[in-house]
Amino acid sequence: MGVVYTIFERDYLLARNVLNALNVSPVYTKDCAKVSLVGAGMSGLPGVTSKIVQTLANKQIPILQSADSHRTIWVLIQNEHLETALNALHVAFQLE
């Protein structure tokens, strides 16, 4: 395991050069999408992250990175899975 950075593609060369100068060889994963679930109702509600992970796993969508705060949970996925992920999460959280 290491450190993971999420950057805009336009900043890749600059980031790579800075990291290389620090003797770090980054692995670059292109074409990612960040999907965020936001809502005050999630705060303190157990099982929300589990529901997100299970929903995406059921669609064979790998989660590349994730993070959460009191009102936001986000996952990083490959852009090719974005539409499927959004549709599945809308159904799972009854937002359709």
Backbone as XML, in Angstrom:
<?xml version="1.0"?>
<chain id="A" units="angstrom">
  <residue number="1" name="MET">
    <atom name="N" x="0.842" y="-1.179" z="0.000"/>
    <atom name="CA" x="0.000" y="0.000" z="0.000"/>
    <atom name="C" x="0.879" y="1.232" z="0.000"/>
  </residue>
  <residue number="2" name="GLY">
    <atom name="N" x="0.369" y="2.291" z="-0.498"/>
    <atom name="CA" x="1.107" y="3.539" z="-0.565"/>
    <atom name="C" x="0.169" y="4.706" z="-0.412"/>
  </residue>
  <residue number="3" name="VAL">
    <atom name="N" x="0.592" y="5.813" z="-0.937"/>
    <atom name="CA" x="-0.208" y="7.023" z="-0.905"/>
    <atom name="C" x="-0.913" y="7.157" z="-2.245"/>
  </residue>
  <residue number="4" name="VAL">
    <atom name="N" x="-2.169" y="7.537" z="-2.200"/>
    <atom name="CA" x="-2.948" y="7.705" z="-3.424"/>
    <atom name="C" x="-3.329" y="9.168" z="-3.554"/>
  </residue>
  <residue number="5" name="TYR">
    <atom name="N" x="-3.114" y="9.720" z="-4.751"/>
    <atom name="CA" x="-3.488" y="11.097" z="-5.047"/>
    <atom name="C" x="-4.515" y="11.081" z="-6.152"/>
  </residue>
  <residue number="6" name="THR">
    <atom name="N" x="-5.491" y="11.960" z="-6.046"/>
    <atom name="CA" x="-6.440" y="12.172" z="-7.129"/>
    <atom name="C" x="-6.151" y="13.549" z="-7.694"/>
  </residue>
  <residue number="7" name="ILE">
    <atom name="N" x="-5.819" y="13.597" z="-8.978"/>
    <atom name="CA" x="-5.494" y="14.866" z="-9.621"/>
    <atom name="C" x="-6.240" y="14.970" z="-10.935"/>
  </residue>
  <residue number="8" name="PHE">
    <atom name="N" x="-6.362" y="16.193" z="-11.420"/>
    <atom name="CA" x="-6.917" y="16.395" z="-12.747"/>
    <atom name="C" x="-5.876" y="15.965" z="-13.775"/>
  </residue>
  <residue number="9" name="GLU">
    <atom name="N" x="-6.346" y="15.435" z="-14.879"/>
    <atom name="CA" x="-5.431" y="14.958" z="-15.915"/>
    <atom name="C" x="-4.507" y="16.068" z="-16.397"/>
  </residue>
  <residue number="10" name="ARG">
    <atom name="N" x="-5.020" y="17.283" z="-16.433"/>
    <atom name="CA" x="-4.199" y="18.408" z="-16.906"/>
    <atom name="C" x="-2.991" y="18.660" z="-16.004"/>
  </residue>
  <residue number="11" name="ASP">
    <atom name="N" x="-3.038" y="18.170" z="-14.754"/>
    <atom name="CA" x="-1.947" y="18.370" z="-13.802"/>
    <atom name="C" x="-0.997" y="17.187" z="-13.704"/>
  </residue>
  <residue number="12" name="TYR">
    <atom name="N" x="-1.219" y="16.166" z="-14.528"/>
    <atom name="CA" x="-0.442" y="14.939" z="-14.411"/>
    <atom name="C" x="1.062" y="15.164" z="-14.588"/>
  </residue>
  <residue number="13" name="LEU">
    <atom name="N" x="1.458" y="15.841" z="-15.656"/>
    <atom name="CA" x="2.888" y="16.009" z="-15.911"/>
    <atom name="C" x="3.578" y="16.763" z="-14.777"/>
  </residue>
  <residue number="14" name="LEU">
    <atom name="N" x="2.960" y="17.806" z="-14.297"/>
    <atom name="CA" x="3.531" y="18.563" z="-13.179"/>
    <atom name="C" x="3.649" y="17.681" z="-11.940"/>
  </residue>
  <residue number="15" name="ALA">
    <atom name="N" x="2.586" y="16.950" z="-11.610"/>
    <atom name="CA" x="2.601" y="16.081" z="-10.429"/>
    <atom name="C" x="3.654" y="14.987" z="-10.576"/>
  </residue>
  <residue number="16" name="ARG">
    <atom name="N" x="3.714" y="14.380" z="-11.750"/>
    <atom name="CA" x="4.707" y="13.330" z="-11.988"/>
    <atom name="C" x="6.120" y="13.866" z="-11.823"/>
  </residue>
  <residue number="17" name="ASN">
    <atom name="N" x="6.378" y="15.050" z="-12.365"/>
    <atom name="CA" x="7.709" y="15.637" z="-12.264"/>
    <atom name="C" x="8.081" y="15.948" z="-10.814"/>
  </residue>
  <residue number="18" name="VAL">
    <atom name="N" x="7.138" y="16.468" z="-10.058"/>
    <atom name="CA" x="7.399" y="16.761" z="-8.643"/>
    <atom name="C" x="7.684" y="15.467" z="-7.884"/>
  </residue>
  <residue number="19" name="LEU">
    <atom name="N" x="6.863" y="14.455" z="-8.109"/>
    <atom name="CA" x="7.058" y="13.182" z="-7.414"/>
    <atom name="C" x="8.357" y="12.506" z="-7.843"/>
  </residue>
  <residue number="20" name="ASN">
    <atom name="N" x="8.675" y="12.557" z="-9.125"/>
    <atom name="CA" x="9.933" y="11.978" z="-9.599"/>
    <atom name="C" x="11.128" y="12.673" z="-8.955"/>
  </residue>
  <residue number="21" name="ALA">
    <atom name="N" x="11.037" y="13.979" z="-8.774"/>
    <atom name="CA" x="12.114" y="14.725" z="-8.117"/>
    <atom name="C" x="12.294" y="14.276" z="-6.668"/>
  </residue>
  <residue number="22" name="LEU">
    <atom name="N" x="11.249" y="13.709" z="-6.096"/>
    <atom name="CA" x="11.309" y="13.181" z="-4.721"/>
    <atom name="C" x="11.614" y="11.686" z="-4.712"/>
  </residue>
  <residue number="23" name="ASN">
    <atom name="N" x="12.028" y="11.149" z="-5.870"/>
    <atom name="CA" x="12.328" y="9.721" z="-6.035"/>
    <atom name="C" x="11.115" y="8.827" z="-5.803"/>
  </residue>
  <residue number="24" name="VAL">
    <atom name="N" x="9.969" y="9.332" z="-6.222"/>
    <atom name="CA" x="8.722" y="8.562" z="-6.151"/>
    <atom name="C" x="8.276" y="8.310" z="-7.588"/>
  </residue>
  <residue number="25" name="SER">
    <atom name="N" x="7.948" y="7.067" z="-7.896"/>
    <atom name="CA" x="7.485" y="6.713" z="-9.238"/>
    <atom name="C" x="5.983" y="6.453" z="-9.200"/>
  </residue>
  <residue number="26" name="PRO">
    <atom name="N" x="5.185" y="7.427" z="-9.611"/>
    <atom name="CA" x="3.733" y="7.264" z="-9.513"/>
    <atom name="C" x="3.180" y="6.274" z="-10.531"/>
  </residue>
  <residue number="27" name="VAL">
    <atom name="N" x="2.098" y="5.630" z="-10.157"/>
    <atom name="CA" x="1.306" y="4.814" z="-11.067"/>
    <atom name="C" x="0.094" y="5.670" z="-11.421"/>
  </residue>
  <residue number="28" name="TYR">
    <atom name="N" x="-0.168" y="5.801" z="-12.686"/>
    <atom name="CA" x="-1.211" y="6.695" z="-13.170"/>
    <atom name="C" x="-2.385" y="5.884" z="-13.686"/>
  </residue>
  <residue number="29" name="THR">
    <atom name="N" x="-3.571" y="6.141" z="-13.165"/>
    <atom name="CA" x="-4.796" y="5.499" z="-13.630"/>
    <atom name="C" x="-5.661" y="6.568" z="-14.286"/>
  </residue>
  <residue number="30" name="LYS">
    <atom name="N" x="-5.862" y="6.436" z="-15.586"/>
    <atom name="CA" x="-6.611" y="7.442" z="-16.345"/>
    <atom name="C" x="-8.114" y="7.171" z="-16.325"/>
  </residue>
  <residue number="31" name="ASP">
    <atom name="N" x="-8.841" y="8.204" z="-16.726"/>
    <atom name="CA" x="-10.278" y="8.111" z="-16.988"/>
    <atom name="C" x="-11.072" y="7.622" z="-15.785"/>
  </residue>
  <residue number="32" name="CYS">
    <atom name="N" x="-10.932" y="8.338" z="-14.685"/>
    <atom name="CA" x="-11.659" y="8.007" z="-13.462"/>
    <atom name="C" x="-12.801" y="8.993" z="-13.248"/>
  </residue>
  <residue number="33" name="ALA">
    <atom name="N" x="-13.755" y="8.575" z="-12.455"/>
    <atom name="CA" x="-14.886" y="9.421" z="-12.099"/>
    <atom name="C" x="-15.104" y="9.324" z="-10.588"/>
  </residue>
  <residue number="34" name="LYS">
    <atom name="N" x="-15.381" y="10.450" z="-9.978"/>
    <atom name="CA" x="-15.656" y="10.472" z="-8.543"/>
    <atom name="C" x="-17.166" y="10.591" z="-8.361"/>
  </residue>
  <residue number="35" name="VAL">
    <atom name="N" x="-17.748" y="9.629" z="-7.660"/>
    <atom name="CA" x="-19.184" y="9.615" z="-7.389"/>
    <atom name="C" x="-19.369" y="9.941" z="-5.913"/>
  </residue>
  <residue number="36" name="SER">
    <atom name="N" x="-20.127" y="11.003" z="-5.635"/>
    <atom name="CA" x="-20.336" y="11.439" z="-4.259"/>
    <atom name="C" x="-21.786" y="11.262" z="-3.856"/>
  </residue>
  <residue number="37" name="LEU">
    <atom name="N" x="-21.972" y="10.774" z="-2.645"/>
    <atom name="CA" x="-23.292" y="10.720" z="-2.046"/>
    <atom name="C" x="-23.273" y="11.719" z="-0.901"/>
  </residue>
  <residue number="38" name="VAL">
    <atom name="N" x="-24.195" y="12.662" z="-0.948"/>
    <atom name="CA" x="-24.191" y="13.767" z="-0.001"/>
    <atom name="C" x="-25.550" y="13.862" z="0.659"/>
  </residue>
  <residue number="39" name="GLY">
    <atom name="N" x="-25.564" y="14.048" z="1.978"/>
    <atom name="CA" x="-26.828" y="14.244" z="2.661"/>
    <atom name="C" x="-26.674" y="14.245" z="4.163"/>
  </residue>
  <residue number="40" name="ALA">
    <atom name="N" x="-27.343" y="15.161" z="4.817"/>
    <atom name="CA" x="-27.290" y="15.255" z="6.274"/>
    <atom name="C" x="-27.864" y="14.001" z="6.926"/>
  </residue>
  <residue number="41" name="GLY">
    <atom name="N" x="-28.756" y="13.309" z="6.246"/>
    <atom name="CA" x="-29.382" y="12.109" z="6.796"/>
    <atom name="C" x="-28.423" y="10.937" z="6.943"/>
  </residue>
  <residue number="42" name="MET">
    <atom name="N" x="-27.241" y="11.019" z="6.340"/>
    <atom name="CA" x="-26.263" y="9.932" z="6.447"/>
    <atom name="C" x="-25.486" y="9.993" z="7.749"/>
  </residue>
  <residue number="43" name="SER">
    <atom name="N" x="-25.406" y="11.155" z="8.339"/>
    <atom name="CA" x="-24.603" y="11.335" z="9.544"/>
    <atom name="C" x="-25.076" y="10.416" z="10.659"/>
  </residue>
  <residue number="44" name="GLY">
    <atom name="N" x="-24.202" y="9.536" z="11.107"/>
    <atom name="CA" x="-24.529" y="8.623" z="12.197"/>
    <atom name="C" x="-25.384" y="7.437" z="11.794"/>
  </residue>
  <residue number="45" name="LEU">
    <atom name="N" x="-25.716" y="7.323" z="10.526"/>
    <atom name="CA" x="-26.554" y="6.219" z="10.051"/>
    <atom name="C" x="-25.657" y="5.056" z="9.649"/>
  </residue>
  <residue number="46" name="PRO">
    <atom name="N" x="-25.705" y="3.947" z="10.375"/>
    <atom name="CA" x="-24.825" y="2.826" z="10.040"/>
    <atom name="C" x="-25.246" y="2.144" z="8.737"/>
  </residue>
  <residue number="47" name="GLY">
    <atom name="N" x="-24.252" y="1.624" z="8.026"/>
    <atom name="CA" x="-24.536" y="0.814" z="6.860"/>
    <atom name="C" x="-24.541" y="1.526" z="5.529"/>
  </residue>
  <residue number="48" name="VAL">
    <atom name="N" x="-24.379" y="2.841" z="5.508"/>
    <atom name="CA" x="-24.435" y="3.564" z="4.235"/>
    <atom name="C" x="-23.254" y="3.173" z="3.349"/>
  </residue>
  <residue number="49" name="THR">
    <atom name="N" x="-22.055" y="3.201" z="3.906"/>
    <atom name="CA" x="-20.878" y="2.833" z="3.119"/>
    <atom name="C" x="-20.976" y="1.393" z="2.650"/>
  </residue>
  <residue number="50" name="SER">
    <atom name="N" x="-21.425" y="0.522" z="3.516"/>
    <atom name="CA" x="-21.597" y="-0.882" z="3.160"/>
    <atom name="C" x="-22.564" y="-1.034" z="1.988"/>
  </residue>
  <residue number="51" name="LYS">
    <atom name="N" x="-23.637" y="-0.274" z="2.010"/>
    <atom name="CA" x="-24.631" y="-0.334" z="0.935"/>
    <atom name="C" x="-24.027" y="0.137" z="-0.390"/>
  </residue>
  <residue number="52" name="ILE">
    <atom name="N" x="-23.201" y="1.175" z="-0.345"/>
    <atom name="CA" x="-22.536" y="1.672" z="-1.547"/>
    <atom name="C" x="-21.609" y="0.598" z="-2.105"/>
  </residue>
  <residue number="53" name="VAL">
    <atom name="N" x="-20.754" y="0.051" z="-1.239"/>
    <atom name="CA" x="-19.786" y="-0.966" z="-1.655"/>
    <atom name="C" x="-20.503" y="-2.178" z="-2.227"/>
  </residue>
  <residue number="54" name="GLN">
    <atom name="N" x="-21.527" y="-2.653" z="-1.556"/>
    <atom name="CA" x="-22.255" y="-3.835" z="-2.015"/>
    <atom name="C" x="-22.960" y="-3.573" z="-3.341"/>
  </residue>
  <residue number="55" name="THR">
    <atom name="N" x="-23.546" y="-2.396" z="-3.482"/>
    <atom name="CA" x="-24.239" y="-2.044" z="-4.727"/>
    <atom name="C" x="-23.273" y="-2.062" z="-5.905"/>
  </residue>
  <residue number="56" name="LEU">
    <atom name="N" x="-22.109" y="-1.470" z="-5.722"/>
    <atom name="CA" x="-21.130" y="-1.434" z="-6.806"/>
    <atom name="C" x="-20.526" y="-2.817" z="-7.051"/>
  </residue>
  <residue number="57" name="ALA">
    <atom name="N" x="-20.287" y="-3.566" z="-5.995"/>
    <atom name="CA" x="-19.761" y="-4.924" z="-6.150"/>
    <atom name="C" x="-20.732" y="-5.801" z="-6.929"/>
  </residue>
  <residue number="58" name="ASN">
    <atom name="N" x="-22.023" y="-5.644" z="-6.677"/>
    <atom name="CA" x="-23.035" y="-6.425" z="-7.399"/>
    <atom name="C" x="-23.006" y="-6.144" z="-8.899"/>
  </residue>
  <residue number="59" name="LYS">
    <atom name="N" x="-22.523" y="-4.977" z="-9.282"/>
    <atom name="CA" x="-22.410" y="-4.607" z="-10.696"/>
    <atom name="C" x="-20.979" y="-4.804" z="-11.207"/>
  </residue>
  <residue number="60" name="GLN">
    <atom name="N" x="-20.133" y="-5.455" z="-10.404"/>
    <atom name="CA" x="-18.732" y="-5.699" z="-10.757"/>
    <atom name="C" x="-17.980" y="-4.394" z="-11.068"/>
  </residue>
  <residue number="61" name="ILE">
    <atom name="N" x="-18.239" y="-3.377" z="-10.261"/>
    <atom name="CA" x="-17.571" y="-2.085" z="-10.414"/>
    <atom name="C" x="-16.542" y="-1.945" z="-9.302"/>
  </residue>
  <residue number="62" name="PRO">
    <atom name="N" x="-15.260" y="-2.000" z="-9.641"/>
    <atom name="CA" x="-14.224" y="-1.856" z="-8.617"/>
    <atom name="C" x="-14.150" y="-0.422" z="-8.094"/>
  </residue>
  <residue number="63" name="ILE">
    <atom name="N" x="-13.952" y="-0.291" z="-6.807"/>
    <atom name="CA" x="-13.736" y="1.005" z="-6.181"/>
    <atom name="C" x="-12.226" y="1.202" z="-6.081"/>
  </residue>
  <residue number="64" name="LEU">
    <atom name="N" x="-11.729" y="2.260" z="-6.697"/>
    <atom name="CA" x="-10.300" y="2.536" z="-6.715"/>
    <atom name="C" x="-9.848" y="3.291" z="-5.477"/>
  </residue>
  <residue number="65" name="GLN">
    <atom name="N" x="-10.728" y="4.102" z="-4.933"/>
    <atom name="CA" x="-10.424" y="4.928" z="-3.776"/>
    <atom name="C" x="-11.745" y="5.369" z="-3.175"/>
  </residue>
  <residue number="66" name="SER">
    <atom name="N" x="-11.752" y="5.656" z="-1.870"/>
    <atom name="CA" x="-12.972" y="6.166" z="-1.238"/>
    <atom name="C" x="-12.594" y="7.026" z="-0.041"/>
  </residue>
  <residue number="67" name="ALA">
    <atom name="N" x="-13.539" y="7.850" z="0.361"/>
    <atom name="CA" x="-13.362" y="8.676" z="1.553"/>
    <atom name="C" x="-14.745" y="9.090" z="2.041"/>
  </residue>
  <residue number="68" name="ASP">
    <atom name="N" x="-14.789" y="9.528" z="3.278"/>
    <atom name="CA" x="-16.070" y="9.975" z="3.821"/>
    <atom name="C" x="-15.846" y="11.094" z="4.823"/>
  </residue>
  <residue number="69" name="SER">
    <atom name="N" x="-16.913" y="11.824" z="5.059"/>
    <atom name="CA" x="-16.961" y="12.835" z="6.108"/>
    <atom name="C" x="-18.329" y="12.692" z="6.756"/>
  </residue>
  <residue number="70" name="HIS">
    <atom name="N" x="-18.727" y="13.647" z="7.525"/>
    <atom name="CA" x="-20.017" y="13.534" z="8.220"/>
    <atom name="C" x="-21.208" y="13.499" z="7.266"/>
  </residue>
  <residue number="71" name="ARG">
    <atom name="N" x="-21.093" y="14.193" z="6.145"/>
    <atom name="CA" x="-22.240" y="14.294" z="5.241"/>
    <atom name="C" x="-21.958" y="13.839" z="3.815"/>
  </residue>
  <residue number="72" name="THR">
    <atom name="N" x="-20.757" y="13.335" z="3.565"/>
    <atom name="CA" x="-20.390" y="12.944" z="2.207"/>
    <atom name="C" x="-19.612" y="11.638" z="2.224"/>
  </residue>
  <residue number="73" name="ILE">
    <atom name="N" x="-19.943" y="10.769" z="1.291"/>
    <atom name="CA" x="-19.150" y="9.577" z="1.016"/>
    <atom name="C" x="-18.893" y="9.601" z="-0.484"/>
  </residue>
  <residue number="74" name="TRP">
    <atom name="N" x="-17.635" y="9.436" z="-0.881"/>
    <atom name="CA" x="-17.352" y="9.388" z="-2.309"/>
    <atom name="C" x="-16.487" y="8.190" z="-2.632"/>
  </residue>
  <residue number="75" name="VAL">
    <atom name="N" x="-16.651" y="7.730" z="-3.861"/>
    <atom name="CA" x="-15.862" y="6.617" z="-4.374"/>
    <atom name="C" x="-15.295" y="7.025" z="-5.730"/>
  </residue>
  <residue number="76" name="LEU">
    <atom name="N" x="-14.103" y="6.535" z="-6.006"/>
    <atom name="CA" x="-13.466" y="6.757" z="-7.291"/>
    <atom name="C" x="-13.572" y="5.458" z="-8.083"/>
  </residue>
  <residue number="77" name="ILE">
    <atom name="N" x="-14.104" y="5.561" z="-9.289"/>
    <atom name="CA" x="-14.289" y="4.392" z="-10.147"/>
    <atom name="C" x="-13.777" y="4.736" z="-11.545"/>
  </residue>
  <residue number="78" name="GLN">
    <atom name="N" x="-13.661" y="3.732" z="-12.384"/>
    <atom name="CA" x="-13.320" y="3.983" z="-13.789"/>
    <atom name="C" x="-14.504" y="4.667" z="-14.455"/>
  </residue>
  <residue number="79" name="ASN">
    <atom name="N" x="-14.228" y="5.638" z="-15.292"/>
    <atom name="CA" x="-15.260" y="6.416" z="-15.971"/>
    <atom name="C" x="-16.218" y="5.536" z="-16.780"/>
  </residue>
  <residue number="80" name="GLU">
    <atom name="N" x="-15.716" y="4.430" z="-17.308"/>
    <atom name="CA" x="-16.570" y="3.538" z="-18.117"/>
    <atom name="C" x="-17.724" y="2.946" z="-17.313"/>
  </residue>
  <residue number="81" name="HIS">
    <atom name="N" x="-17.626" y="2.952" z="-15.988"/>
    <atom name="CA" x="-18.664" y="2.395" z="-15.118"/>
    <atom name="C" x="-19.599" y="3.459" z="-14.541"/>
  </residue>
  <residue number="82" name="LEU">
    <atom name="N" x="-19.383" y="4.710" z="-14.904"/>
    <atom name="CA" x="-20.102" y="5.806" z="-14.257"/>
    <atom name="C" x="-21.624" y="5.688" z="-14.385"/>
  </residue>
  <residue number="83" name="GLU">
    <atom name="N" x="-22.125" y="5.509" z="-15.582"/>
    <atom name="CA" x="-23.579" y="5.459" z="-15.773"/>
    <atom name="C" x="-24.195" y="4.285" z="-15.015"/>
  </residue>
  <residue number="84" name="THR">
    <atom name="N" x="-23.582" y="3.121" z="-15.085"/>
    <atom name="CA" x="-24.084" y="1.944" z="-14.370"/>
    <atom name="C" x="-24.067" y="2.187" z="-12.869"/>
  </residue>
  <residue number="85" name="ALA">
    <atom name="N" x="-22.996" y="2.785" z="-12.373"/>
    <atom name="CA" x="-22.891" y="3.061" z="-10.939"/>
    <atom name="C" x="-23.963" y="4.034" z="-10.477"/>
  </residue>
  <residue number="86" name="LEU">
    <atom name="N" x="-24.141" y="5.105" z="-11.210"/>
    <atom name="CA" x="-25.160" y="6.097" z="-10.827"/>
    <atom name="C" x="-26.555" y="5.488" z="-10.819"/>
  </residue>
  <residue number="87" name="ASN">
    <atom name="N" x="-26.875" y="4.736" z="-11.852"/>
    <atom name="CA" x="-28.191" y="4.098" z="-11.908"/>
    <atom name="C" x="-28.388" y="3.117" z="-10.761"/>
  </residue>
  <residue number="88" name="ALA">
    <atom name="N" x="-27.371" y="2.301" z="-10.482"/>
    <atom name="CA" x="-27.480" y="1.309" z="-9.405"/>
    <atom name="C" x="-27.616" y="1.976" z="-8.039"/>
  </residue>
  <residue number="89" name="LEU">
    <atom name="N" x="-26.856" y="3.040" z="-7.813"/>
    <atom name="CA" x="-26.941" y="3.737" z="-6.526"/>
    <atom name="C" x="-28.275" y="4.461" z="-6.368"/>
  </residue>
  <residue number="90" name="HIS">
    <atom name="N" x="-28.805" y="5.005" z="-7.455"/>
    <atom name="CA" x="-30.125" y="5.627" z="-7.386"/>
    <atom name="C" x="-31.184" y="4.601" z="-6.969"/>
  </residue>
  <residue number="91" name="VAL">
    <atom name="N" x="-31.112" y="3.419" z="-7.522"/>
    <atom name="CA" x="-32.063" y="2.362" z="-7.163"/>
    <atom name="C" x="-31.843" y="1.929" z="-5.719"/>
  </residue>
  <residue number="92" name="ALA">
    <atom name="N" x="-30.585" y="1.693" z="-5.340"/>
    <atom name="CA" x="-30.279" y="1.208" z="-3.997"/>
    <atom name="C" x="-30.748" y="2.168" z="-2.915"/>
  </residue>
  <residue number="93" name="PHE">
    <atom name="N" x="-30.645" y="3.469" z="-3.185"/>
    <atom name="CA" x="-31.029" y="4.467" z="-2.191"/>
    <atom name="C" x="-32.404" y="5.064" z="-2.476"/>
  </residue>
  <residue number="94" name="GLN">
    <atom name="N" x="-33.129" y="4.409" z="-3.364"/>
    <atom name="CA" x="-34.502" y="4.798" z="-3.715"/>
    <atom name="C" x="-34.619" y="6.267" z="-4.100"/>
  </residue>
  <residue number="95" name="LEU">
    <atom name="N" x="-33.755" y="6.688" z="-5.051"/>
    <atom name="CA" x="-33.731" y="8.080" z="-5.493"/>
    <atom name="C" x="-34.295" y="8.259" z="-6.890"/>
  </residue>
  <residue number="96" name="GLU">
    <atom name="N" x="-34.756" y="7.160" z="-7.508"/>
    <atom name="CA" x="-35.234" y="7.311" z="-8.874"/>
    <atom name="C" x="-36.595" y="7.955" z="-8.925"/>
  </residue>
</chain>
